[in-house]
């Protein structure tokens, strides 16, 4: 009765549910997007600075921050 799992329920095997990652599978090939991060979540520091600058000063006054964010995205493996 003190068991939190219902009777007859079986926990899934971790080894069967999780594939083994290899170095070649985790490293993105040239020109491919990385598999570990979506574009919306990459480079949060440069994205935050760029967005704040654009809201406060206008896009034409934030070209250096825009380019810094693009560079960060390219370095993360995105084709920008």
Residue pairs with C-beta under 8 A, 6 or more apart in sequence:
5 11
26 35
26 36
28 34
28 35
28 77
31 79
32 77
33 39
33 77
33 78
33 79
34 42
34 76
34 77
34 78
37 76
39 73
39 78
42 72
42 73
42 76
42 78
43 69
43 72
43 73
43 76
46 65
46 68
46 69
46 72
47 69
49 65
49 68
49 69
50 62
50 65
50 66
50 68
50 69
53 61
53 62
53 65
54 62
54 66
59 66
70 80
73 80
74 80
